[in-house]
């Protein structure tokens, strides 16, 4: 996929790249052959195909007023994807975390979602298993019984610096966290696990929620690039000793 006419890519952060002071450019998210059966790979592809316009067309949809926006603070606003299918977006977010958890890639070797939550995610994703996008749309329109695991999404208002694009999977739980390209995600097993009221108010905690926080570029850089980088340096040094 491309974003704003430019190839979608980011910078992988891990112990090796930090210690060797190297930059590893990733053209897209990590892909692994034979991780899932062909039917499941196809199904996850259908989910991504339906979900991707929501993430890739934010600026265009804002200009065309297809997205509602609420200003919270000078450095933060909340966008509502009123024309997106909230269950498809929820399936997409669930699938991101689940695939990272079962991945064999070295980038995610320490990233594991605890059982039975990992199995609950798998069951929620497969509830709507379809081979075609129209079948998935029909199922999500008629069946709203998907398990609700609250999740939070965030991006920046502008991305002038390409190093703002990061693929980072920190070891964490309650919430589980991912940074993928220009987006940050947090996933909770239950609403009572959301200890910060402010985050709860910006998250997707109900079946029809489909919203994302947008922060200033400076705040994104500090929270999603600088802090992860410093954490990896800390871990890399500890592993080297």
C-alpha positions in Angstrom: 0.0 0.0 0.0 1.0 3.6 -0.5 0.3 6.7 1.6 0.0 10.1 0.1 1.7 9.0 -3.0 4.8 7.6 -1.3 5.8 4.0 -0.7 4.7 2.8 2.8 7.8 2.2 4.8 9.2 2.7 8.3 12.3 2.1 10.4 12.7 -1.1 12.4 14.0 -0.6 15.9 15.6 -3.6 17.7 18.6 -4.3 19.8 20.8 -5.1 16.8 20.1 -2.0 14.8 20.5 0.2 17.8 23.8 -1.3 19.0 25.3 -1.2 15.5 24.0 2.3 14.9 22.3 1.1 11.7 19.0 2.1 10.1 16.9 -0.8 8.8 14.2 0.4 6.4 11.1 -1.7 6.1 9.0 -1.3 3.0 5.9 -2.8 4.6 4.8 -4.7 7.7 6.5 -8.0 8.4 5.3 -10.9 6.2 5.9 -14.6 6.9 5.1 -17.5 4.6 3.3 -20.5 5.9 2.4 -19.0 9.2 -1.3 -19.6 8.6 -3.3 -21.8 6.3 -4.1 -20.4 2.9 -7.8 -19.8 3.8 -6.9 -17.8 6.9 -4.2 -15.8 5.1 -6.8 -14.9 2.5 -9.4 -14.0 5.1 -6.9 -11.7 6.9 -6.2 -10.2 3.5 -9.9 -9.4 3.0 -10.0 -7.7 6.4 -6.9 -5.6 5.5 -8.3 -4.7 2.1 -11.5 -3.4 3.7 -9.8 -1.7 6.6 -6.9 0.0 4.8 -8.8 3.0 3.3 -9.7 4.1 6.8 -6.1 4.5 7.7 -4.6 5.6 4.3 -7.2 8.2 3.4 -7.4 10.3 6.6 -6.3 13.6 5.1 -8.4 13.2 2.0 -11.5 12.2 4.0 -11.0 15.1 6.3 -11.0 17.5 3.4 -14.1 15.9 2.0 -15.8 16.0 5.4 -16.2 12.2 5.5 -14.6 12.2 8.9 -15.9 14.1 12.0 -13.3 15.8 14.2 -13.5 17.0 17.8 -10.7 19.2 19.2 -9.7 18.1 22.7 -6.6 20.2 23.3 -4.2 22.3 21.1 -2.0 19.2 20.6 -4.8 16.6 20.5 -8.0 16.0 18.6 -10.3 13.0 18.1 -11.4 11.8 14.7 -14.5 9.7 14.1 -14.6 7.4 11.1 -18.3 7.7 10.6 -18.3 6.0 7.2 -16.1 3.0 8.2 -17.3 -0.4 9.3 -16.5 -0.5 13.0 -16.4 -4.3 13.3 -14.0 -4.5 10.3 -11.7 -2.0 11.9 -12.0 -3.9 15.2 -11.1 -7.2 13.4 -8.1 -5.5 11.7 -6.8 -4.2 15.1 -7.3 -7.6 16.7 -5.5 -9.3 13.8 -2.5 -7.0 14.1 -1.9 -8.0 17.7 -2.7 -11.7 17.2 -0.4 -12.1 14.3 2.5 -10.3 16.1 1.9 -12.6 19.1 2.1 -15.8 17.0 4.9 -14.6 14.7 8.2 -16.3 14.5 10.0 -13.2 13.2 13.0 -12.1 15.4 11.4 -8.6 15.8 8.6 -10.1 17.7 10.3 -12.9 19.6 9.6 -11.5 23.0 6.1 -10.3 22.2 3.5 -12.8 23.4 -0.1 -12.2 24.3 -1.0 -14.2 27.4 -3.4 -17.1 27.3 -6.4 -17.3 27.3 -6.5 -13.8 25.8 -4.6 -14.9 22.7 -7.1 -17.6 22.0 -10.0 -15.3 22.7 -8.6 -12.9 20.1 -8.3 -15.8 17.6 -11.9 -16.9 18.2 -13.1 -13.3 17.8 -11.3 -12.8 14.5 -12.4 -16.2 13.0 -16.1 -15.5 13.9 -16.5 -13.7 10.6 -14.2 -15.8 8.5 -15.0 -15.1 4.8 -13.3 -15.6 1.5 -14.8 -12.5 -0.1 -15.2 -8.9 1.0 -18.9 -8.8 0.4 -19.5 -11.8 2.5 -17.5 -10.2 5.3 -19.5 -7.0 5.0 -22.7 -8.9 5.2 -21.7 -10.8 8.2 -20.5 -7.8 10.1 -23.7 -5.9 9.3 -25.9 -8.8 10.5 -23.9 -10.1 13.5 -22.8 -7.7 16.2 -21.8 -10.3 18.8 -18.1 -10.0 18.4 -16.1 -10.0 21.7 -15.3 -6.5 22.8 -11.7 -5.9 23.7 -11.1 -2.1 24.1 -8.5 -0.6 21.9 -6.9 2.8 21.4 -5.6 4.2 18.1 -3.4 7.2 17.6 -1.6 9.0 14.8 0.0 12.5 14.2 -1.6 15.4 12.5 1.3 15.7 10.1 4.4 13.7 9.2 7.1 15.9 7.8 9.9 13.6 9.0 10.1 10.1 7.5 11.8 8.8 10.7 8.4 9.2 12.4 7.4 6.0 10.7 8.3 3.1 13.0 7.6 -0.6 13.4 8.0 -1.3 17.1 6.5 -4.1 19.3 7.4 -3.5 22.9 7.0 -6.2 25.5 4.0 -5.1 27.4 0.6 -6.2 28.6 -2.5 -4.5 30.1 -2.3 -2.8 27.6 -0.5 -4.5 24.7 1.1 -1.9 22.5 2.2 -1.7 18.9 3.5 1.1 16.7 3.0 0.3 13.0 4.1 2.9 10.5 2.2 6.1 11.3 -0.2 4.6 13.8 0.0 3.5 17.5 -2.3 0.9 19.0 -3.1 -0.2 22.5 -5.2 -3.3 23.2 -6.9 -4.1 26.5 -8.6 -7.3 27.5 -11.4 -5.5 29.4 -12.5 -2.0 30.1 -11.7 -2.3 33.8 -8.1 -2.8 32.8 -8.0 0.8 31.5 -6.5 2.6 34.5 -6.3 6.0 32.9 -9.7 7.7 32.4 -8.3 10.0 29.7 -7.3 7.0 27.5 -10.6 5.3 28.1 -12.4 8.4 26.9 -10.5 8.3 23.6 -10.7 4.6 23.1 -13.0 2.2 21.3 -14.9 0.5 24.1 -18.2 -0.2 22.4 -19.4 -2.1 19.3 -20.0 1.0 17.2 -16.9 3.0 18.3 -14.5 3.8 15.5 -12.3 6.7 16.5 -8.7 7.7 16.6 -6.7 10.3 18.5 -4.4 12.7 16.6 -1.6 14.5 18.2 0.9 17.1 17.2 4.0 15.9 15.3 6.2 17.0 18.2 4.2 15.0 20.7 4.2 11.9 18.4 8.0 12.2 18.0 8.5 12.3 21.7 6.0 9.5 22.6 6.3 7.1 19.7 9.9 7.6 18.4 12.1 9.0 21.1 10.8 7.0 24.0 10.8 3.6 22.2 14.3 4.4 20.9 15.5 5.1 24.4 13.9 2.0 25.7 15.6 -0.2 23.1 19.0 1.4 23.8 18.5 0.6 27.5 17.5 -3.0 26.7 20.3 -3.4 24.1 23.0 -2.3 26.6 21.6 -4.6 29.3 21.7 -7.6 26.9 25.2 -6.8 25.8 26.6 -6.8 29.4 
